[in-house]
C-alpha cells in the first residue's frame, strides 16, 4: 500500500488541473453558451443549426479558471484523501463499522467539495460571463472579455459568489455520487488481478474509466441545477437579454428555475444535456486518471510496484 505525502497529492492535483482545464475549457464554453438565455438569439440559426459564433473564442474566460482551479483542486484532494483515510483507518480499528465504504467516500467527497466550491466560485462567475461576452471595441483593453467582466464585478465584488448555493446544490451531491461510484468501480476492476494493480499505467487507466462512467451518470441528473446556476451567474454580470441585473437584482434559484420553465419548458432546464454528459465523461476520466497516475508516480519515484488498492 503506497504512502502519499501532502506534496504528492498537491502536485498531482495541480498537474491534473492544468491538463484538464486546457483540454476541456472549449467544451465548457460551448455548454455555457447553450445554457445561456442568448442561445436562441445568438448561437442558433433559424433552421435549428448552430451558428458559427457558438464555436468562436472558445478560450474566453480561461485565465480565472486556471488560476483558481489549481488551489481549488489542491484543497479538494487534500481534504478528500485525509477524510477517506480517516474513515478507512477507523474501520480497520473496529470503529464506524456501520458506515459502508461507498457512504464514507460520498461524505469525504462532499466535505472536500464544500471548500473547493468556495474557492472556485468567483473564477467560475468571471469565466462564464467572459464566455458569453460579445462586446467589441477598438481599444485592446476593451477587447478583453475578461477585463470587461472584472470591471463589471469590481463595482459589486460580492456578486462573484452569485450562484454559490446552486454550485453546492449541484456539485456537492454530484461529487458525492461520482466519488462513491468511482471508488466502487475502481475497486471492482482492480480486484480481479492483484498483479495488474501493481502497474501505474494500468491503475491510471482503471481510474480514468471508472471516473468517466461515474461522472457521466451523475452529470445527467443535475443538468437542470447546472442550467439555473449558469443563468444566475450570467444575470449577475448583466449578460441577460431581457433585463438589467443592475436594476432588478439577481433572482434566486427557485425564481430562476420557474422563469426558465415558463419561457422554455422542460427542454430549457435540460439544455446542453448531451454536451454536459460528454464533457463530464471526458473531463472526469482525464482528470482522475491523470491525478491518480501522477500521485502514484510521485509517491514511488515512478515505482511500478505501487498500487491504489486502498
Beta strands, then each sheet from edge to edge (+ up, - down):
end
